[in-house]
């Protein structure tokens, strides 16, 4: 009898059946090389996914008076894209373990052709608003790429390397937002604001290349399994929802402002499409670049402390924006608005860093120690990250709906910014009350208390997350 075929061959190729990145020998001999290769092509696919998700934030700049759509209608178009992008993050999180990271990256990248082709067909005056809305919804599939990409890369790297790898993966993806805005600026400056199909023609071959490279060079990890028990447990855990709320304040602001920035400049400060496009990329670019720094500072000083500082800064920056809106001062407005992007990017890094720390502290509170505590923390935090990312992205929907209502009611975004100021004040209070006040919440022993088994080992309070 011939020897049985290896499982990888039986499963269709590029499946890795054994993967143990925590084994230092395995990691040095071949694990790191494979993980870095998958990280690179994952970033490429996620980057283009973010660009397509925020495509309509650029396309609306091409929609002049001949399209017959008012500012409120344009804000609603970008809102539906935000909503779909947030919702698909949940199934995308589980798709990696179900189909394989490489396989799903190929599929999810290829799916970006659908909204791009649909936009090519409909982008002209005379198209019905309902049609525009359906096509804008299709771009939401790009928002799901973040969740599947982060889940996939999380499995490739050892615990000691996850912060660095996930920071690069998230930051590289987020930069897709300013890049599509820069490409849009180039198109408007060279071809004019009546040529949106040129922008779509640029991205179509890039999508094909990203899907091909993922198929050619990425791998599936057979040991990845969907843990529905952990998912259900994380849903019942209060801290999952608390962190979801805080992530609404950070990432929800980042993605919501990314969609809305150009429209606000056009409708509140009468900027032309070219003038708006020449500015809109700056905020998302800085917010994306600073995200890894937020994670680094969270490692050094504690995620809760950096998050608290972030919300205080965002409240102050919002106050500047409100004052500038009332005084109709564009330079001051830009300083405050770009400051919001920078601070939201900083908070994106610090809030994501808090998640594993919270569940690690929870494990120790339950009396778990050593590898048992670490495994519990990884299991729960891994399940919670997808849900937190999805709920946080819904904050972008709230941002754009608030702008829509504000422009419908008053013709400016001032009242929307006033409501955002209230949101950041609540986020600041929640961060302090749950994770930083002296009294130890939710049954977590304070640093000077003994472990539940009577030993002298000290337990961490949430202030350390």
N, C-alpha and C positions, 0 to 999 in steps of 0.2 A: 504493500500500500504506500502511496505517496504521502509525504508529510502534509498535514493540514495547512492551508493558507493562513498567514497571519491575519489577525483581526482587522488590521488597518486595510488590507487588501479586500477583505470581505465587505468592509463598510464603504468602499469607494475611493480610498486614497486620502492622503494628507490627514489622517487621524493619528494622534499620539495617544497610545494606550496607557502609558505610565508617565506621570508627571509629579515630581516632588521638589519644588524649588527651595524648600526649607533645608534640603540636604546640600550642604556646602560643596561637597565633591561633585554631585550632579550638576549644581548650578554653575560651577566654574568650568566643568568639562564641556557641557553643551547647553545647559538650560538658559544661561544668560544670552547667548548668541541667538537662540530661537525666540526668546521673549522679546528681545530688542527688535528683531525683524518684524514680529507681529505688531509690536507697538508702533513702529514707523508707518506701516500700511494701514493700521487702524486709525491713526491720526489723520492720514490723508483722506480716508473715506468719511470720517466724522467731520472733518473740516468742510468738505463739499456739502455734507448733509446740513450743516449749520447755514451755509450760504444759500442753499435752496429753501430752507425753512424761512429765512428772512428775505427771500426774493421779493416779496410784495412790498416790503418797506422801501425797496428801490423802484419797483415798477410803478408805484403810485406817483413817483416824481415825474414819470413820463405821461401821466394822465392829465392833460390840460383841460381847459373849459369845454373843448369839443366832445369830451367823454360824458359830460353832463352829470358828474358825480361830485357832491359837495364834500367839505371836510369831514363831516360826521360819517358819511358813507365810506370814505377812504379809511378812517379809523376802524370802522367795523370790518372792512376787508382784512386788515392786518390782524384784527382780533380773532377772527375765525381760524386763521392760520396758526395763531398762538394756541388756541384751544385744542385743535387737533394734535398739534405737536406735543402738548402736555399729556393728552390722553393716551397716545400710542406708546408713550414711554413705559407703561406698565407691561403690556404684552411683549414689547421689544426686550425688556429685561429678562423674561423667561425664555425668549426664543433662542438665545445663545446655547443654553444647556440642551434644549430640545433638538436643535438642528446642527449645532456646531458653530463655533465662532467664525471660522473661515467661511463656511457655507452661508451663514446668515449675513455676514458682511458683504458677500457677493450679491445676495438677494436684495438687501436693504439699499446698497449702492445703486443697483440696477433700477430699483423702484423710483429713484429720483428722476429717471427719464420721463415718467408719466406726467408729473406736474410741469416739467420743463416743456414737453411737447404740447401739452394742453394750453399753456400760456402762449406759446408760439402761435397757436391757431386763433385764439380769442383776442389777442392784444391789438385792438383797433377800435376807433370810435364806432358807435352803433351797436356794439355787443351789449346784451342786456346785463343789468346789475346782478341778477340771479346767476347768470353764467360766470361772471367774474368771481362771485362769492364761492361757487362750487370749485372753481379752479384754484382759488386761494386756499380752500380747505385741503386740496390735494397736496399742497406744499408742506402741510403738517407732517408728512411722513419723514421729512428731513429732521424734525425735532426728535424723533424716536432713535435716531442713530447714536445720539449721545448715551442713552441708557444701555443699549446693547454693547456699545464700544467699551464703556466703563466696566460693565460686568465681565466682558471677555478679558480685558487687560488685567483686571483685578485677580483673575485666576492664574495668570502667567507668572506673576512676580511674588517673591517671598515677602513676608510681612515687613521686613526691614527696608524693602525697596518700594513698597506700595505707594507711599506718599509722593515720592519723586515721579514714579511712573504715571500715577493717576493725575498728578498735577500737569505733567507734560501732555497727557492725553486730553484732559479737559481744556487746558489753555490753547493747545493747537486746534482743537475743535472750535472754541469760542472765537478764535481769530478769523474763522470763516465769515463772521458777521461784518467786520470792517473791510475784509477783502472784497466781498461782493459789492459793498458800497463804493470802494475805490474803483472797481471795474465799471460800475454804473457811472461814476464821475467821468471816467475816461471816455465812455461811450457818449455821454451827453456833450462833453467838451469837443469831441471830434466829429461824431455823426449827427449830433443834435438831439433834442428831447423828443423828437418824433420817431425815433428808431429803437424801440425797446427790443426788437427781435435780434439786434446785434448782440445785446447782453446775453440773450438765451443761446445764441449761436456760439458764444465763448464757452459756456458751461456744458453744453451737450457733449462735446468730445472729452472733456475732463471727467465727466461722470463715467463714460465708457472706459477710460484709462484706469480710474480708481477701481472699478469692478474687476477689470482684467487683472490688475496687479494683486488685488486681494485673492483672486482665484489662483494666481500663479505662485504667490509667495507666502500666504498665511497658512495656519494650521488649525485643526480642530482638536480640542482636548476631551478625550473620552471620559476622564474621571469627573468632569463637570456634571452635576446632577441638580435638577430643580428640587429644592427643599420646600415643599408646600407647607410643612409643619412650621418651619421657621417663618415663612411668609405670614401665616395666620397668627403666629405668636407676636410678630412685630406689629401687626395691625392692632392687636390688643394692648400693646405697650404705649403708655401715655407719651413717653419721650419721642416716639416716632412722629406723633402729631405735633408736639411742641417744636421739634426740629423742622418739620414741614412748614410750620408757620414762619419760623425764622428764615427759612430758605425762600419763602415767598418774598420776604423783605429784601433779600440780597439778590438771588438769581432772578426772581420775578421782576425786580426793578431793572436789572441789567438787560434782560431780553425785552421787557416792555418798552423801556426807553430806546433800545436799539430799533424797534419797529417804529416808534413814534417821533424820534428826533427830527427827521427831515420834514414830516408833516407839520410839526409845531413851528419850525422855522419858516416854512412857507406861509402858513395861515395866520400866525401871530405877528411875525416880523416882516411879512411881505417879501421874503427872499424868492428869487427865481429858482427853478429846478437846479441849474448849474451852481448857483450860490449856496443852496442848501446841501447839495451833494459834496461840495468842496469842504464842508465842515463835519458832516454827520459821521464820517468814519473815525474821527479822532477819539471820541468818547469810547466806543466799543473796542478800539485798538488798545487804548491804555488800560481799560478794564480787563481785557483778556491777558495782557502782558503781566499785570500785577497779581493775577490770581495765584500763581505759584509762590509769590512773596507772602501772600496772606497765609498760605499753608506753612511756609517756613517760620513766619513769626508765631503762628499757632503752636508749632513744635517747640519753639523756644520759650514763649511766654504763657502759653495756654490758649486754646481756641476760644473759650468763653470770654476771656479778657479782650482779645482782639475783636471778637464779634461785638462786644459791648462798645468798644471804642468806635467801631465801624458805624453802628447805628447812631451814636452821638454825632459823629461827623456827617452822616447822611441827613440827619435832622437839621444841622447847621447849614449844610449846603442847600437844602430845600428852602430854608428861610431866606437865603441869598436869592434863590430863583424867584420866590414869591415877591420879594422887594423889587427885583429887576423887572418882573412882569408888570407890576403896578406902575413903575417909573418908565416902562418901555425902553429899558437900556439893554441893547443887544450884547455889548461887551461883557457887562456884569452877568447877564443871563447865561452866556456861554461859559464863563468861569464857574458859576454854580452848577450848571448842568453837566459839564465835563467832570467836575468834582464828584458828582453823584455816580458817574460811571466808574471812576477810579475807586471810590469807596465800596461800591457794590461788588467790583471785582475782588477787592481785598476781602470782603465778607464772604464771597463765594468760597475762597480757599479756606478761611477759618471755620466756617460752619461745617463744611465737609470733613474737616479734620476732627471736629467735635464728635462726630457720629460713632466711630469705633471706640473712642475714649469713654463715651457714655455707657456703651454696652459692656466694656471691660469693667467699669466701675460697678455696673449692675451685677456682673458675674461674681465679683469679689464680695458684694453685699450678700449674695446667696450662699457664701461660704466656699466658693470654688477657688482653687489656687492653681498656679503653674499652668501647664499646657491645657488642663481642663477648662480653666478660666479663659485662656486665650482662644480656645476652640469655640466656646460659647459666644464670646464677643465677636469673633469673625462670622459665625453663623448668623447671629441676629443682625449685626450691622450690614452684612451683605444683603440680607433680605430687605432691610429697611431702606437702603440707599436708593433702590429703584422707585419705591413709593414716594420718598422724600423728594427725589428729583422731579417726579411727575407733578406732585402737588405744588412744589415750588415754581414750576414753569407756569402754572395757572395764574400766578401773580402777574405775569405778563399780560394775560387776558384782562385782569382787573385794571391794570395801568391803562390799557388802551380804551376800555369801556369808560373809565373815568374821564379820559381826555375827550372822548366822543360826546359824553354828556355835557362836559364843561364848554366845549365849543358850540354845541347846540344851544345852550342856555345863555352864555355870555359872550361868545365869540372869541374867547381867550382860554388859555389853559390854567389860569390863576387858581380857580377854585379846585381843580384837580390836584395841583401841587399842594394846596392847603390840606387836602385829605391825605396825601402821602406823608405830610409832616406828622399828622396824627398817627399814621401807621408806624412810622419809625419810632415815635415816642412809646407806643405800646410794645414794639419789639425790644426796645432798650429795657423797658420795665420787666418784661418776661425773662430776658436773658439774665438780668441781675437777680430777680426773685427766685428763679429755678436753679441757676447754676453758679451764682457767685455770692449770695448772701451768706452770712456766718452760720445761721442755723442750717443743718444738713437736710436736704429734702428727700422725699421718697424712700426713707429708710436706709439711705447710704450712710455708713458710719463716718463720723468726722475723722480727720487725720490723726487725732490723738486718742481714738478709741481702739480697743482690741478687736481682733478678728472674732467672728462668731464661734470659732472652735476653741476659744479660750487662749490661743497663742498670743504672743506679743507682736505679731505682724500687724502693721498699721494698714488701715484701709484708706483708699483715696476718696476724697470728696469730689463733687462735680466741678469744683473750681479748678481742678487740674486737667480737665478735658480740653 
